[in-house]
């Protein structure tokens, strides 16, 4: 015989409520800010890569100007 009892509907809803709360908290935490400040403080690897590429082109351009 099984000693398990059937969970009540309230007990079934609790994990879903926790999942929803956790999803909302993670979404708020990892949401990327808008604008230039959001690009600067971002930890997303694609945004960081774009920053490196743009910075490299700026320095290549400045080096070319100084070489003239």
N, C-alpha and C positions, 0 to 999 in steps of 0.2 A: 504494500500500500504506500501511496505517496503522501508525504507530509506537507506538500505544497498547497497553499490556498490560492484561490483565484484572486488576482489583484482587482481592486476597485477601480472604477473609471477615473477617480481623482489620482490614484497612484499611476495610472497609465499616462495621464497628462503631464505629470511632473517632469519626466525626462524630456518631453517635447518643449516644455517651458524653459528648462535649463539650456537646451540646445539653441532655442531662439535667442535667449539672453546672451549666450556665449557668442553666437553668430553676430549679434548686434555689437557686442563689445569688441570683437575682433575687427569688424568692419570699421568701427570708429577709430580703433588704434592704428590700423594699417592704411587708412584713407590717405591718399596723396593730396597734399595741399595744392591749391590753384596758384597760378602766377609764377613770377620769377623766383620768389622765395621758396615756393614748393619745389621748383627744379633744383635749387641749390641745396636744400636739406634732404632731398630724396635719397632713399637707400635702395631704390630699384636698380638692378644691374643694367637695364637698358638705358635708363636716364643717365647713369654714371658714365656709360660708354659714350653716349652722345656728348656729354660734357668734355670728356677727354678728346674726342675727335674735333670738336669746335675749338677747344683750347689749342690743340696742335696746329690747326689751320691758321689761327690768329697769330701764333708765334712764327710760323713759316712765312706769313705775310709780312710781319714786322721785321723778320730777318732779311727778307728780300728788299724791303725799303731801306734798311740800314746798309745793305751791300751796294746799293746804287750810289 
